[in-house]
């Protein structure tokens, strides 16, 4: 494997990449377990978070949800169907375009997401510095040694 500038990656760079990947997986493992402990599948939690944390100016459509979760449209429809059957989201036609369906969190969905977000924030307060440190380490260019 080569960097774009042509220098070889040494063992320490692979170790930094591995540490970063480990820290990401560690957090994701925590997140998946927390979701399951609250009665949700991890993807359901991700969908609730994507809806609640949608950037300003974005409509909470199934298409946007599919984009944020890297899903095909029909998979996002099935996910919203499951969330709706659990009373975590509702669908409403857009006031601006009746062909668009907007997905909204229900009070129950907001409550569960709030609880999950609190435990995630607490976890990130502890593990965030390790994750950030691993990312910073990758960003440092290795010193070239001249023989």
C-alpha positions in Angstrom: 0.0 0.0 0.0 1.4 3.4 -0.9 0.6 7.0 0.1 -0.3 9.4 -2.7 3.1 11.0 -2.3 4.8 7.7 -3.0 6.2 6.9 0.5 5.8 3.4 1.9 3.6 2.8 4.9 5.6 1.4 7.8 4.4 -0.8 10.7 3.7 2.2 12.9 1.3 3.7 10.4 -0.5 0.4 10.1 -0.7 0.3 13.9 -2.2 3.8 14.0 -4.8 2.8 11.4 -5.6 -0.3 13.3 -6.0 1.6 16.6 -8.3 4.1 14.9 -10.4 1.3 13.4 -10.4 -0.4 16.8 -11.7 2.7 18.6 -14.4 3.2 16.0 -15.5 -0.4 16.3 -15.4 -0.1 20.1 -17.8 2.8 20.0 -20.0 1.1 17.5 -20.1 -2.0 19.5 -21.2 0.0 22.5 -23.8 1.8 20.4 -25.3 -1.4 19.0 -25.5 -2.9 22.5 -27.1 0.2 23.9 -29.7 0.2 21.1 -30.5 -3.5 21.7 -30.7 -3.0 25.4 -33.4 -0.3 24.8 -35.4 -2.7 22.6 -34.3 -1.3 19.2 -32.1 -2.7 16.4 -29.0 -0.6 15.8 -30.3 0.6 12.4 -33.6 1.7 14.0 -31.6 3.8 16.5 -29.6 5.2 13.6 -32.8 6.1 11.8 -34.2 7.9 14.8 -31.0 9.8 15.3 -30.9 10.7 11.5 -34.4 12.1 11.7 -33.8 14.1 14.9 -30.4 15.4 13.9 -31.3 16.3 10.3 -29.5 19.4 9.1 -31.5 22.6 8.8 -33.3 22.9 5.5 -33.5 19.1 4.9 -36.9 17.6 4.8 -37.3 14.3 6.8 -38.2 12.2 3.7 -37.6 8.6 3.3 -35.2 9.5 0.5 -33.1 11.6 2.8 -33.2 8.9 5.5 -32.0 6.4 2.9 -29.1 8.7 2.0 -28.0 9.2 5.6 -28.1 5.5 6.4 -26.6 4.3 3.1 -29.7 2.3 2.2 -31.7 1.8 -1.0 -35.0 3.6 -1.0 -37.1 0.4 -0.6 -35.0 -0.7 2.4 -35.6 2.7 4.0 -39.3 2.2 3.4 -39.2 -1.1 5.2 -37.3 0.4 8.1 -39.8 3.2 8.4 -42.6 0.6 8.3 -41.0 -1.2 11.2 -40.5 2.1 13.1 -44.1 3.1 12.5 -45.4 -0.3 13.7 -43.4 0.3 17.0 -45.0 3.8 17.3 -41.6 5.5 17.0 -42.3 7.5 13.9 -45.3 8.7 11.9 -45.8 9.6 8.3 -47.3 12.8 7.0 -47.8 14.2 3.5 -45.7 17.3 2.8 -47.6 20.5 2.9 -45.5 21.8 -0.1 -45.6 18.6 -2.2 -48.3 16.0 -1.6 -46.1 13.4 -3.4 -43.5 13.6 -0.6 -44.0 11.8 2.7 -42.4 13.3 5.7 -41.3 11.1 8.6 -41.6 12.5 12.1 -40.6 11.1 15.5 -43.5 10.3 17.8 -43.3 11.3 21.5 -42.3 7.6 22.2 -39.5 7.8 19.5 -38.3 11.1 21.0 -38.2 9.6 24.5 -36.2 6.5 23.5 -33.8 8.5 21.4 -33.3 11.0 24.2 -32.4 8.2 26.6 -30.0 6.6 24.1 -28.4 9.9 23.3 -27.7 10.5 27.0 -25.9 7.2 27.3 -24.0 7.8 24.1 -22.9 11.2 25.2 -21.6 9.8 28.5 -19.7 7.0 26.6 -18.2 9.6 24.3 -17.0 11.7 27.2 -15.0 8.7 28.3 -13.9 7.2 24.9 -14.0 10.3 22.7 -10.4 11.4 23.7 -9.1 7.9 22.7 -10.9 8.1 19.4 -9.7 11.7 18.7 -6.2 10.8 19.7 -6.2 7.8 17.3 -7.5 10.1 14.5 -4.8 12.8 15.2 -2.1 10.1 15.2 -3.1 9.1 11.7 -3.0 12.7 10.5 0.6 13.1 11.5 3.0 12.6 8.7 5.7 10.1 9.5 9.3 11.4 9.7 11.3 10.3 6.8 14.6 8.9 7.8 17.6 9.3 5.6 20.1 6.5 5.6 
